[in-house]
Amino acid sequence: MARIVIVEDDDAIGGRLAAMLRAQGHDCEWCPDGAAALARAGRGPAELVLLDLGLPDADGFELCRGLRERLPGAVVVVLTARTGEMDVIEALESGADDYLTKPFRLAELQARIAAHLRRAEPGRQGGTGRIRHGTLLIDRTARRCLSPAGEVELRPKEFDLLARLAASAGRAVSREELMSDVWDENWFGSTKTLDVHVAVLRRKLGEQVRITTLRHFGYRLEPPGEN
C-alpha cells in the first residue's frame, strides 16, 4: 500500500482515480486545488503524487516545484492536456518525474504507477552497496550521493539515473536501456524525460561528472580520470 496524493480539479477524473487507487489498496487523498495539495504535503510524506497542471487557483509548474520541495521523496507524475514539447520540458524541470497527456488510458496510468512504486521499494534500484566515482560516493542502500562539500540533493529518478550510469562508467548505454532500467521496461511515448534528467544531473554535479551525449544512441558517464 502506498500513500498517493491526487491533485485534480475535475470531479469526474479525480473521483475515478481515487476510486481506482483505493480499490487497489492504496491510501489515497484527493485534493481539488493547489491550496489543498500544499496543505496535504505539509501534513506528512507520500510515495506518489498525480498532478494536474490546469488548476484554477495555482500555476501548475509553480505548484509542482512547491510539492517537490515539501515531498522530496515522492514520485510526481503530471497529468496534463498540454501536449507541447516545451510544456513537457518545463514540467520535468519543475520537479516532475513522469507525465501523461490527457486523455490517457487508465491501464497505462496503472502500469506507470505500479512501475514507479516498484522501483521505489528498497533493494529495487539496481542493487545495493556503494559506488565510488571520483569525488562522489553513491550509496545505493541509503540512496544518498555524497561529495566533499556534503550531500548532493537528488530527486528519486535523478539518483536512479546517476547510479545506473555510474554502474557502467566508461560504457555507452542506450536510451532504451536507460528508460527500461530507470523508468519502466514498458515505457510509452517520448523519452524527453531522460534528456531533462541528464541536464539536471550535469547542473547539480558540475565538474564532478562528465556525461557524454552519444547522438542517436544514448549516454556515457566518463571514468573519473577522464573528466
N, C-alpha and C positions, 0 to 999 in steps of 0.2 A: 504494500500500500504506500502511495506517495502523496505528499501534500501538494496539491495543484491549485493555482490561482487562475481563474478565467477573468479577463478584463474585456468586456464586450457589452456595448450599449443596446444591441439588437436583442429584444426579448426572446424571439424565436430561436436565434442561433445560440444565445447564452444558455437558455433553458435546455436546449437539446444537447449541448456539450456537457453541461453539468449532469444531466440525467445519464448520459453515456458513461462518463467517468465514474460516477458514483456506483453505477451498476457493475463496474469492473473492480470495485472495492477501494477506490481512491478517496482520500479526504479532500473534498473539492469545495472551494469557496468562489462564488460568482460575484464579481464587482461590476456594477453597471457604468461606472465612470472613473475618471482618473483619481479623484479625491478618495474614493473608496478603496482604490487599488493601493495608493500610497499609505493609507491608514492600515490596510491589511498587512502590507510589507513591514510596517513598524511594529506589528504585534508578534512577529516571530518568523522563523525561516520557512522556506518552501523549496521543494525539489524542482518544480517546473512552473513556468508562467506562460499562459496563452494570451497574447496581447493583440487587441485590435488597434490599429493606428488611428482610425477615424472616430475619435471620441468627441462628444460635444463640449467638454469642459477643459480639455488639455491638448496640447500639441503632442502627437504620438511619439515623435522622436525624443522630445524632452522627457516625456513620461518614461520611455524606455531607459533613458540614462538614469532617471531617478530610481527606478526599480532595480536597475543593475547595481547602483550604489548601495541600496538597502538590502538587496538579496544577492550578494556576490557569489554564492554557491549554487544559485538556481540556473537552470537552462531556460532561456527566454526564446519562445517561438512566436514570431509575429504572424498574425493572420490579417491580410490586407487585400483590399480591392485595387491597390495601386500596383500596376504591372511594369512601370518604367524602371529601367536598369538603375538610374540614379536614386530612385526611391529605395530600391532593394539595398544598394550600397550604403545609403545613409542609415537605413535601419540596422544593418550589420555593424556599421561604425558607431552607432549609438549604444551598442551593447547586446544586440540580438545574436543568438547562436544559430538560428534557423528561421525560415519564413515559408509561408504558404500563401498563394494568391487565391482570393475568393472568385468564384465559388470553388470549393475544394470537396473532394470525396472524403466522407468520414473514415472509410477504410484506410486511405492514405494517411490521414491525420493520426489514426490509431497506431499505424505502423511507425510513424515518426516518433510519437510519444513513447511507445514501447522501446524503440531503439535508444532514445536518449536516456530513459530511465535505466535500461540495461547497462549502458556504458558508464552511468554514474555510480554503479554498485562497486564496493571495494573489491579490488583484485581483478576488475574487468578492463583495466586501462593498459593493456599491453605488457602485463607482468608487474612484478614488484621489484624492489631494490632501488639502487641509485645509479645514475649515470653522471660521470664527470665529463664536462665539455668545456675545456679551457678553464676560465674562472668561474663557470657556473656549476652548481650541483643541482641536479634534477632528481628529486626524491619522489619516486612513483608511489611508494607506500603512503607517505604523508601528503602527497600531492602538493609539494612545495618546490619552488625554484629559488635557490639561494645564490647570491652574488657577494663579492667582497663588501659591497655597500649595504647589504641587507637583503631581505626577501623581496623578490620581484612579484608584484601582484598580477596574477594571470587569471582570466576567466576560465571556466571549465574546458571549453574547446580549445582555447589558446594553449593551455597546459598540455592537453592531449596531443595537439599537433606538434608542439615542441618536443615532447617525449618520443613521439613516433619518428620524427626526423632525426633526433639525436641517437636513437637506437640504430639508425642506418647511416650515421655520419660518413660522408665521403661517397655515398652511393646514390645514384639517381633513383628517385621514387616517383612513379607516375601519378597523375591526378586521380586516376581511377582507384589506385591502391590507397592513396591518402583519404579519398572520400569514403571508401569502404571501411578502412580501419578506424578513422576518427569520427565519421558521421554515421553512415549506415550502408551495409552491403547492398541494400535495395534502394539506394538513393534515387529520387526522381528529380528531374529538372536541372536547372543551371548549377554549375559548380563555382559560381562567382564568390560564394561564401568562403571558399578556400583561399582565393586571392586576397580577400579582405583580411582574413585571419593572418595570413603571411605578412601583409603590410603592417598589421598591428604588432606582431612579434618583432619585426625589424625596428619599429619605432620604440618599443619598450626596452628591447635588449641592446640596441645600438651596436657598438663595435664589438660586443661580446660574442656575437654570432654573425655569420655571413651565409645567407640563404640565397642560392643562385637559382634564377628562373631558367628553366630549360624549355625553350619555345616549342610549342606543340607536343610537349611531353609531361613535364611536371616540375619538381624542385629537387635541389640537392643542398643539404647542410654541409658546408665545407668543414673538413677536420680543423681543429683548433690551430694547429701550426700553420695553416694556410690562410688564416683570417687577415 
